[in-house]
Amino acid sequence: MIKVQEGLEEHLGRPLGADWIDSLEARYKESFEKGLRPVPGIIEALEQLEGPRCVASSGTHERIRHSFTLCKMLGYFEDSHIFSAQDVRHGKPAPDLFLHAASSMGFHPKDCLVIEDSAHGVTAARSAGMKVLGYAGGVTPAQKLEDAGAQIFEDMAELPRLIAEEF
């Protein structure tokens, strides 16, 4: 976080102040509460999926749970199956988070399938030795996900079929 602060202060040409992170978090949370919605089709896809699943996110545990609560998705994941970059020394694009999640869930990385929407996440999953489906219906262009090593899909309604094809 220190590097982020230094970069922001350099860009702004002034110090941010002691409470900048608290202010940012409050505004971030407020914007989520006003506008965060689940990706179209994800709830229906989760309802169709059986078997073990987890979340391995770069966000904090608090932010993951808050986001999933707002989107009414928290119930699709056991509390012990939510992993954050806070749990490991190196976050994405390092493989640490995915390796930690697989180990905690009792799986070998080669037996895992990751659904990712960021190039850093795809890189992390591929470095961990996992298969990756890259969701290109979000903000990351499909080509970036594909270049990082993901099989691309653009519609969450396709997810149950794609997972069945992998396993």
SERO-4910 file (N, C-alpha, C, O; in steps of 0.05 Angstrom, whole numbers):
BEGIN
 pado doro    nc1    nc2    nc3   cac1   cac2   cac3    cc1    cc2    cc3    oc1    oc2    oc3
  Met    A     16    -24      0      0      0      0     17     25      0      9     46     -9
  Ile    A     42     23     11     59     46     12     67     55    -17     68     79    -22
  Lys    A     72     36    -35     79     43    -62     55     57    -76     59     76    -91
  Val    A     31     47    -71      7     60    -82      5     89    -72      1    107    -88
  Gln    A      9     93    -46      7    119    -35     29    137    -47     23    160    -54
  Glu    A     53    127    -49     75    143    -61     68    151    -89     73    174    -98
  Gly    A     58    132   -105     50    138   -133     28    159   -135     29    177   -151
  Leu    A      8    156   -117    -13    176   -117     -4    204   -109    -11    224   -121
  Glu    A     13    205    -89     23    230    -80     41    243   -102     40    268   -105
  Glu    A     56    227   -115     73    238   -137     55    249   -160     59    270   -170
  His    A     34    234   -166     15    242   -187      1    268   -180     -3    286   -196
  Leu    A     -8    269   -155    -23    293   -146     -5    317   -139    -14    340   -139
  Gly    A     20    311   -133     38    332   -125     34    342    -97     42    365    -90
  Arg    A     23    325    -80     18    333    -52     15    308    -35      8    287    -46
  Pro    A     19    310     -9     14    287      9    -16    281     10    -33    299      8
  Leu    A    -23    256     14    -51    248     16    -63    253     43    -87    256     46
  Gly    A    -47    253     64    -58    256     91    -61    229    104    -62    208     91
  Ala    A    -63    229    130    -64    205    146    -89    188    142    -88    164    145
  Asp    A   -111    201    136   -137    186    134   -145    179    106   -168    172    101
  Trp    A   -127    181     86   -134    177     59   -145    150     53   -164    147     38
  Ile    A   -134    129     65   -143    102     60   -171     97     72   -187     84     60
  Asp    A   -176    108     96   -203    106    108   -224    120     91   -246    109     87
  Ser    A   -217    143     80   -235    158     63   -240    143     37   -263    141     28
  Leu    A   -219    132     26   -222    117      1   -240     92      6   -258     87    -10
  Glu    A   -235     78     27   -251     54     33   -280     61     37   -298     46     28
  Ala    A   -286     83     51   -313     92     55   -327     98     28   -350     90     24
  Arg    A   -313    112     11   -325    119    -15   -328     94    -33   -348     91    -47
  Tyr    A   -309     76    -31   -310     51    -46   -334     34    -37   -350     25    -54
  Lys    A   -338     32    -11   -360     17      0   -387     29     -8   -406     15    -15
  Glu    A   -388     56     -7   -413     70    -14   -420     65    -43   -443     61    -50
  Ser    A   -400     66    -61   -405     62    -89   -414     33    -95   -431     29   -111
  Phe    A   -403     14    -80   -411    -14    -83   -440    -17    -74   -456    -29    -88
  Glu    A   -448     -5    -52   -475     -8    -42   -495      5    -61   -518     -4    -62
  Lys    A   -487     25    -75   -505     39    -94   -508     24   -121   -529     23   -133
  Gly    A   -485     12   -130   -486      2   -157   -476    -26   -163   -477    -35   -186
  Leu    A   -466    -40   -143   -455    -67   -149   -477    -87   -154   -496    -90   -138
  Arg    A   -475   -100   -176   -495   -121   -184   -480   -145   -193   -457   -143   -203
  Pro    A   -492   -169   -190   -479   -193   -200   -477   -193   -230   -494   -181   -244
  Val    A   -456   -206   -240   -454   -209   -269   -478   -224   -279   -486   -244   -267
  Pro    A   -491   -215   -301   -514   -229   -311   -509   -259   -316   -489   -266   -328
  Gly    A   -526   -275   -305   -524   -304   -309   -508   -319   -288   -509   -344   -287
  Ile    A   -494   -305   -270   -477   -319   -251   -494   -333   -229   -486   -355   -222
  Ile    A   -515   -321   -220   -532   -335   -200   -543   -361   -211   -542   -382   -198
  Glu    A   -554   -359   -235   -565   -384   -248   -543   -405   -252   -548   -429   -248
  Ala    A   -519   -396   -260   -497   -415   -263   -490   -428   -237   -486   -452   -236
  Leu    A   -487   -412   -216   -480   -423   -190   -501   -443   -180   -494   -463   -167
  Glu    A   -526   -438   -186   -548   -456   -177   -545   -483   -191   -554   -503   -181
  Gln    A   -534   -483   -215   -531   -508   -230   -506   -524   -223   -505   -548   -228
  Leu    A   -487   -511   -212   -461   -524   -206   -462   -540   -181   -473   -532   -161
  Glu    A   -450   -564   -182   -448   -581   -159   -419   -585   -153   -402   -580   -170
  Gly    A   -414   -594   -129   -386   -600   -121   -372   -577   -108   -384   -555   -105
  Pro    A   -348   -581   -101   -333   -561    -86   -326   -537   -103   -321   -539   -127
  Arg    A   -326   -514    -90   -319   -489   -103   -309   -469    -82   -314   -472    -58
  Cys    A   -294   -450    -92   -283   -430    -73   -280   -404    -88   -284   -402   -112
  Val    A   -273   -384    -72   -267   -357    -83   -238   -352    -75   -230   -356    -52
  Ala    A   -222   -343    -94   -194   -335    -89   -190   -308   -101   -184   -305   -125
  Ser    A   -193   -287    -85   -194   -259    -95   -171   -242    -85   -161   -247    -63
  Ser    A   -164   -222   -100   -144   -203    -92   -155   -184    -71   -140   -170    -57
  Gly    A   -182   -183    -68   -194   -165    -48   -189   -175    -19   -180   -198    -15
  Thr    A   -196   -158      0   -194   -166     28   -217   -184     34   -237   -185     20
  His    A   -215   -199     56   -237   -216     65   -262   -199     69   -284   -207     61
  Glu    A   -259   -176     81   -282   -158     86   -295   -150     60   -320   -150     58
  Arg    A   -279   -142     40   -291   -132     15   -304   -155      0   -325   -152    -12
  Ile    A   -292   -179      0   -303   -202    -14   -331   -208     -2   -350   -211    -16
  Arg    A   -332   -211     25   -357   -217     38   -378   -195     34   -402   -201     29
  His    A   -370   -171     35   -388   -148     30   -399   -149      2   -424   -147     -2
  Ser    A   -382   -153    -18   -390   -154    -46   -409   -178    -51   -430   -175    -64
  Phe    A   -402   -201    -40   -419   -224    -44   -445   -222    -29   -465   -232    -39
  Thr    A   -446   -209     -7   -471   -204      7   -489   -186     -9   -512   -191    -12
  Leu    A   -478   -164    -19   -493   -145    -35   -505   -159    -60   -527   -153    -68
  Cys    A   -490   -177    -72   -499   -191    -96   -514   -216    -90   -522   -231   -109
  Lys    A   -519   -222    -65   -534   -245    -56   -521   -271    -66   -534   -290    -75
  Met    A   -494   -272    -64   -479   -295    -73   -464   -309    -51   -453   -330    -55
  Leu    A   -463   -297    -27   -447   -308     -6   -456   -337      1   -439   -353      8
  Gly    A   -481   -343      0   -491   -369      7   -482   -391    -12   -486   -415     -5
  Tyr    A   -471   -384    -34   -461   -405    -53   -433   -414    -46   -422   -432    -59
  Phe    A   -420   -402    -26   -393   -409    -18   -392   -413     12   -401   -395     27
  Glu    A   -380   -435     20   -376   -439     49   -356   -418     59   -338   -411     45
  Asp    A   -360   -409     83   -343   -389     95   -313   -397     94   -296   -380     89
  Ser    A   -308   -422     98   -280   -432     98   -268   -434     70   -245   -441     67
  His    A   -285   -429     50   -276   -432     22   -273   -404      9   -275   -402    -16
  Ile    A   -269   -384     25   -264   -357     14   -235   -349     22   -228   -347     45
  Phe    A   -219   -345      1   -191   -339      4   -185   -312     -7   -195   -303    -28
  Ser    A   -167   -298      7   -160   -270      0   -130   -268     -3   -115   -284      8
  Ala    A   -122   -248    -18    -93   -243    -20    -81   -237      7    -57   -239     11
  Gln    A    -98   -230     27    -89   -226     54    -77   -252     66    -62   -251     85
  Asp    A    -85   -275     55    -77   -301     66    -49   -310     57    -39   -329     68
  Val    A    -38   -296     38    -12   -305     27      8   -282     26      0   -258     28
  Arg    A     33   -289     22     54   -268     21     52   -252     -5     56   -228     -5
  His    A     48   -266    -27     47   -253    -54     20   -258    -67     12   -281    -70
  Gly    A      7   -236    -74    -19   -238    -89    -14   -242   -118      8   -246   -128
  Lys    A    -36   -242   -133    -35   -245   -162    -18   -222   -173    -20   -199   -164
  Pro    A     -1   -227   -193      1   -250   -211     17   -274   -201     20   -293   -216
  Ala    A     27   -273   -176     41   -297   -165     20   -319   -161     -3   -313   -157
  Pro    A     28   -344   -162      9   -366   -159      1   -372   -130    -16   -389   -126
  Asp    A     13   -358   -111      9   -365    -83    -20   -368    -74    -27   -387    -60
  Leu    A    -37   -349    -82    -65   -350    -72    -79   -375    -83    -94   -388    -68
  Phe    A    -76   -381   -108    -89   -405   -119    -77   -431   -108    -92   -450   -103
  Leu    A    -52   -431   -103    -40   -455    -91    -50   -459    -62    -55   -481    -54
  His    A    -52   -437    -48    -63   -438    -20    -92   -448    -21    -99   -465     -4
  Ala    A   -108   -437    -38   -136   -445    -40   -138   -475    -47   -154   -490    -34
  Ala    A   -123   -484    -66   -124   -513    -74   -116   -531    -51   -129   -550    -45
  Ser    A    -94   -524    -38    -84   -539    -15   -105   -540      7   -110   -561     19
  Ser    A   -116   -517     13   -136   -515     35   -161   -532     29   -174   -543     47
  Met    A   -167   -534      3   -191   -548     -5   -185   -578     -9   -203   -594    -13
  Gly    A   -159   -586     -8   -151   -613    -11   -148   -623    -39   -152   -646    -45
  Phe    A   -142   -604    -58   -139   -611    -86   -111   -606    -96    -97   -588    -87
  His    A   -103   -622   -116    -78   -617   -130    -84   -595   -151   -106   -596   -163
  Pro    A    -66   -577   -155    -71   -555   -175    -80   -565   -202    -97   -552   -215
  Lys    A    -69   -587   -212    -76   -596   -239   -106   -605   -240   -117   -608   -262
  Asp    A   -118   -609   -217   -146   -617   -216   -165   -594   -212   -189   -598   -206
  Cys    A   -154   -569   -213   -170   -545   -208   -176   -530   -234   -160   -530   -253
  Leu    A   -199   -517   -234   -207   -500   -256   -213   -473   -244   -229   -470   -226
  Val    A   -200   -452   -255   -203   -425   -245   -220   -409   -265   -216   -411   -289
  Ile    A   -239   -394   -255   -254   -375   -271   -243   -348   -264   -245   -339   -241
  Glu    A   -232   -334   -283   -218   -309   -279   -228   -287   -298   -237   -292   -320
  Asp    A   -226   -262   -288   -233   -239   -305   -211   -219   -307   -215   -197   -317
  Ser    A   -187   -227   -299   -164   -208   -301   -140   -223   -312   -136   -247   -307
  Ala    A   -123   -208   -326    -99   -220   -337    -80   -229   -315    -67   -250   -317
  His    A    -78   -213   -293    -61   -222   -271    -71   -248   -259    -55   -265   -251
  Gly    A    -97   -250   -256   -109   -275   -246   -104   -299   -263    -98   -321   -254
  Val    A   -106   -295   -289   -100   -317   -308    -71   -325   -306    -65   -349   -305
  Thr    A    -53   -306   -305    -25   -311   -302    -20   -327   -276     -4   -346   -277
  Ala    A    -32   -319   -255    -28   -333   -229    -38   -361   -230    -25   -380   -221
  Ala    A    -62   -365   -242    -73   -392   -243    -56   -410   -261    -51   -434   -255
  Arg    A    -48   -400   -284    -31   -416   -302     -4   -423   -289      6   -445   -292
  Ser    A      7   -403   -274     32   -408   -260     29   -429   -238     48   -443   -231
  Ala    A      5   -432   -228     -1   -452   -207     -6   -479   -220     -9   -499   -205
  Gly    A     -8   -481   -246    -12   -506   -260    -42   -513   -263    -49   -536   -265
  Met    A    -59   -493   -262    -88   -497   -264    -99   -489   -291    -87   -473   -306
  Lys    A   -121   -501   -298   -136   -494   -322   -151   -468   -316   -159   -463   -294
  Val    A   -155   -451   -337   -167   -426   -333   -188   -420   -355   -182   -421   -379
  Leu    A   -212   -412   -346   -232   -401   -363   -232   -371   -358   -235   -362   -335
  Gly    A   -228   -355   -379   -226   -326   -377   -252   -313   -384   -261   -314   -407
  Tyr    A   -265   -300   -364   -291   -287   -369   -285   -260   -382   -275   -241   -370
  Ala    A   -292   -257   -408   -287   -233   -423   -311   -215   -425   -313   -198   -443
  Gly    A   -331   -219   -408   -355   -202   -408   -352   -179   -389   -372   -164   -385
  Gly    A   -329   -175   -377   -324   -154   -357   -307   -132   -369   -311   -124   -392
  Val    A   -288   -122   -353   -272   -100   -362   -246   -107   -377   -235    -91   -391
  Thr    A   -237   -132   -373   -212   -140   -386   -217   -150   -414   -234   -168   -418
  Pro    A   -204   -139   -434   -208   -148   -462   -202   -177   -465   -183   -188   -453
  Ala    A   -217   -191   -481   -214   -219   -486   -185   -226   -494   -174   -246   -485
  Gln    A   -173   -210   -511   -146   -215   -521   -126   -216   -499   -107   -232   -499
  Lys    A   -128   -199   -479   -110   -199   -456   -112   -224   -440    -92   -236   -431
  Leu    A   -137   -234   -436   -142   -259   -422   -131   -283   -437   -118   -300   -426
  Glu    A   -136   -282   -463   -126   -304   -480    -96   -304   -481    -83   -326   -480
  Asp    A    -84   -281   -484    -54   -279   -485    -42   -289   -459    -19   -300   -460
  Ala    A    -56   -286   -437    -46   -296   -411    -50   -326   -408    -38   -338   -389
  Gly    A    -66   -339   -426    -68   -368   -425    -96   -378   -418    -98   -402   -412
  Ala    A   -116   -362   -420   -143   -371   -413   -159   -380   -438   -154   -370   -460
  Gln    A   -177   -398   -433   -197   -405   -453   -220   -384   -448   -230   -382   -426
  Ile    A   -228   -370   -469   -246   -347   -466   -275   -355   -468   -283   -373   -483
  Phe    A   -291   -342   -451   -320   -344   -453   -332   -316   -446   -319   -302   -431
  Glu    A   -356   -310   -456   -367   -283   -452   -394   -283   -439   -405   -262   -434
  Asp    A   -405   -307   -434   -432   -308   -423   -432   -328   -400   -427   -352   -403
  Met    A   -439   -318   -376   -439   -335   -352   -458   -359   -355   -455   -379   -341
  Ala    A   -478   -356   -372   -497   -378   -376   -482   -403   -387   -492   -425   -384
  Glu    A   -459   -398   -400   -443   -420   -412   -427   -435   -391   -418   -457   -396
  Leu    A   -424   -423   -368   -405   -434   -348   -411   -463   -340   -392   -479   -340
  Pro    A   -435   -471   -333   -439   -499   -326   -431   -519   -348   -419   -540   -342
  Arg    A   -437   -512   -373   -429   -529   -395   -399   -530   -398   -387   -552   -402
  Leu    A   -386   -508   -396   -356   -506   -399   -343   -522   -377   -323   -536   -382
  Ile    A   -353   -520   -352   -341   -536   -330   -345   -565   -334   -327   -581   -329
  Ala    A   -369   -573   -343   -374   -601   -349   -356   -612   -370   -347   -635   -368
  Glu    A   -349   -596   -390   -331   -605   -411   -302   -609   -400   -288   -626   -410
  Glu    A   -295   -593   -380   -268   -595   -368   -266   -620   -350   -244   -631   -347
  Phe    A   -288   -627   -337   -287   -649   -318   -306   -671   -327   -308   -692   -314
***
